[in-house]
Amino acid sequence: VPLRPLPVTLVEQALMTRWDTAAEKAELLAHLSSGRLGWAVRILADEEALKRRTGRLDELDDLIGASIVRRFRYAEKLAHDLVATQQTLDLWIGWWRDVLLVASHASAAVTNVDRQDQLQEHARRFGAKTSALVIKALRAAMEKLQHNGNTRLTLEVLMLDLPSQ
């Protein structure tokens, strides 16, 4: 039986009424969950998950302005934990998807609702074309890792594909 995700507004409402979540946090979790209520409830109970997300998005922002040496050091550090690597790349794909949506003035809702200002800034700086290329590079890296590619080498190539200021 194929199950479809719930509407984001329904997830948000459920988090506020049943799990007594603050409106701002409920909105964020509802958008991040993409309509998966169980996922949102799990993350609600795991405060560290949202801190990791914030840290990884901040790291991405730092990497955009970083030297290639600093990017390669980050790739080396990230390569030690394959689960964290995959989670980070998934998060970054979602980020650049949002940047692409904002840059192309699409009507679809963004996922990272708590970082609207940064999304606007990245959309202005990089545009739709660059955002699409970064998504393509991230997906290629994910595919290589799923096919047992060398993690560090794959991440170093990805660091070269990230845009710079």
N, C-alpha and C positions, 0 to 999 in steps of 0.2 A: 504494500500500500504506500504509494508516494505521499509523503507529508510535506506540506509547504510551510515556509516560515510564517510566523504571525506578523501582522502589521506592526511597525515600530511603535506606533502610538498605543497599541494594545499592550505591548511589552512594558512600555513606560508606565502606563496606568496600573498594570498589575504590580510592578515594583513599588509604586507609591502606596497602593492600597493594601496589598497583602503582606509586603515585606517592609513597610513603613520607611521607604527610602526617600531622601530629600529629592525635590523636583529636579534640580540640576544634575545630580548624580544619576537619577533614574533616566533622564534624557540621554546622558552620555552612554550609559550601559545599554539602553535600548538601541541606540544607533550602532554601537560597537558590536552588539550581538547579532545584528542583521535579522532580527525576528526570532532568534533562538532563546526562548525564555529560560530554559535550563542552563544555558551558558551564562546568561546574565545573572542568574541566581548564584551560580558557582563563583563567579567573579566578585559578586557582592560580598560573599563570605571570605574572599581572599584579597585583603587589602594590598598585599605585596604585588599582585598581578597588575594593578593600576599603576603602582610605583615603577614597576619594570617597564610598562608601556611608556610612561612619561620619560623615563631615563633613555629608552631606546630612540624615541622621537627626538629628544634633545641631542643624543649622539649623532643622529642623522643630520640634524641642523649644523652641528659643529663640524662634521665631516665635509660638508659642502664648502666651507671656508678653509679647510685644512690642507696642509701640504701633502704631497704624495707619500712622504715618509710617515707622517702621522696616520694617514689612511692605511698604509700597510701594517703599521703596528696594531691598529684596531682590527684589521683582518686576521692577524696572527692571534690576537687575544680571543676573538670571537670563534675562531676555528677549533678551539679546544672543547667546545660544547656544541655538538651537532643539534640537539634539541633547541637550545637557545638560538643557534644560527637560523634554523627553520622558522622559529617564532618571529625572530627579528625581520627576516626577509618577507614573511607574510604581512607583518605590520607595515613595513616600508612599501610593499605593493599597494596596500590600502591607502597609505598616505599619498603616494604619487597618483593613484586613481582619483583621489579627492582634488589634488592639484590640477589634474587634467580636466575634471568636471568644472572647476571654478574658472580655469583658463579658457575653456570653450563655451562658457556661459550656459552649461547644460541645466536642465530643470531637475535632474535627479538629485536626491538629497545626499549630502556628504556624510561620511561616517564619523570623522573627527570633529564633531561639533564644538568641542571645547577649545579648538585652535583655529578659529575662523580667521583671525588676523594673520597668522603665519601662512595659512592656505592662500589668502589673498596676496600676500607678499611673494610667495613662491610662484604663484600663477603669473603675477606681473613680471617677475624676474626671468622665469624660464619658459613660460608659454606652453601651449598644447603640444607642439612638436617635440620639444625636449622631454616633457613629461611622458609622452608616449614611448620615446626611446628608452627612458629610464625603466619604465614598466617592462618593456621587452627585455632589457638586460637583467632585471630582477627575476623575471620568469625563466630566462635561460639559465641563470645561476641555480634556481630552485630545481630545474630539471636535471642539471648536471649533478647536483648533490643527491637527488633521488636515484640516480644511476651510478652511484658510488664514485663520483668524480673526486679528485683531490680537493678537500675542503679549503685549505689555505690558498691554493692556487686559484680556485674558483672565486673566492672572496677577493683576492688581490686583483683579478681581472674586473670584478664588479666595481672595486674602488676606482679603477681607471675609467669606468663607464659613468660614474656619478658626475653630475655637473659640478662645476666650481664657480665661485663668484666671479 
